[in-house]
Amino acid sequence: MQLVDFGAWTITEFVDRTSLTPSKMLGLTSKGHLSPGADADLTIVDLKSHEAVATVVGGEFICVNGVIMERVGLYCVLNMVKIN
């Protein structure tokens, strides 16, 4: 996000370089994009604070404002450190 803040990347370039391109490199055709047939996994980020606001997996919200939503399944949750 710092490269977006600095003006070196647009938000579109950030998404492409951190999501679409790596998934293509790994052959994960259902990841890294939002289109029919994709997994619909995404993280919504506050562009000012650079913190995750929500996480969606398979089209379902699993975490909103740091609160894990009630759902059957197993998730790995990591404490994230904001790097300035």
C-alpha positions in Angstrom: 0.0 0.0 0.0 2.9 2.3 0.5 3.7 2.2 -3.2 0.1 3.3 -3.8 0.4 6.1 -1.2 3.6 7.2 -2.8 2.0 7.3 -6.3 4.3 4.6 -7.8 1.4 2.2 -8.3 -2.3 2.7 -8.8 -4.7 0.7 -6.7 -5.4 -1.5 -9.8 -1.7 -2.2 -10.2 -1.4 -3.0 -6.4 -4.3 -5.6 -6.8 -2.8 -7.0 -9.9 0.7 -7.4 -8.5 -0.3 -8.7 -5.1 -3.1 -11.0 -6.1 -3.7 -11.7 -9.8 -0.1 -12.1 -10.9 1.0 -14.4 -8.0 -2.0 -16.6 -8.5 -1.3 -16.9 -12.2 2.4 -17.8 -11.4 1.2 -20.6 -9.1 -1.4 -21.9 -11.6 -4.3 -21.0 -9.2 -6.9 -20.2 -11.9 -9.8 -19.6 -9.5 -7.8 -17.1 -7.3 -6.7 -13.5 -7.8 -9.7 -12.2 -9.6 -13.4 -11.5 -9.2 -15.3 -13.1 -12.1 -17.7 -16.0 -12.7 -16.2 -19.3 -11.5 -13.7 -17.6 -9.2 -13.5 -18.5 -5.5 -14.7 -15.0 -4.3 -11.9 -14.8 -1.6 -10.9 -11.3 -0.8 -9.8 -8.9 1.9 -11.3 -5.4 2.2 -8.7 -2.9 3.3 -9.1 0.6 4.7 -7.0 2.7 2.3 -6.1 5.3 5.0 -5.1 3.0 7.9 -4.0 0.1 5.6 -5.8 -2.3 8.0 -8.1 -5.2 7.0 -11.7 -4.3 7.5 -13.2 -7.6 6.4 -12.3 -10.9 4.9 -14.5 -12.9 2.6 -13.9 -16.6 1.8 -16.1 -18.3 -0.8 -18.4 -15.3 -0.9 -19.0 -15.4 2.8 -17.8 -12.8 5.4 -15.6 -14.7 7.9 -14.0 -11.7 9.7 -15.4 -8.1 10.1 -13.5 -5.5 12.0 -11.3 -8.1 13.7 -14.3 -10.2 14.8 -14.5 -13.8 13.5 -18.0 -14.5 12.2 -19.7 -17.7 13.4 -19.3 -20.4 10.8 -18.5 -24.0 10.6 -14.9 -24.6 9.5 -11.3 -24.0 10.4 -9.4 -20.7 9.8 -5.8 -19.7 10.5 -5.8 -16.2 12.0 -2.6 -14.3 12.3 -2.0 -11.1 14.2 -1.0 -8.6 11.5 1.6 -5.9 12.1 1.2 -2.6 10.3 4.6 -1.7 8.7 5.1 2.0 8.1 
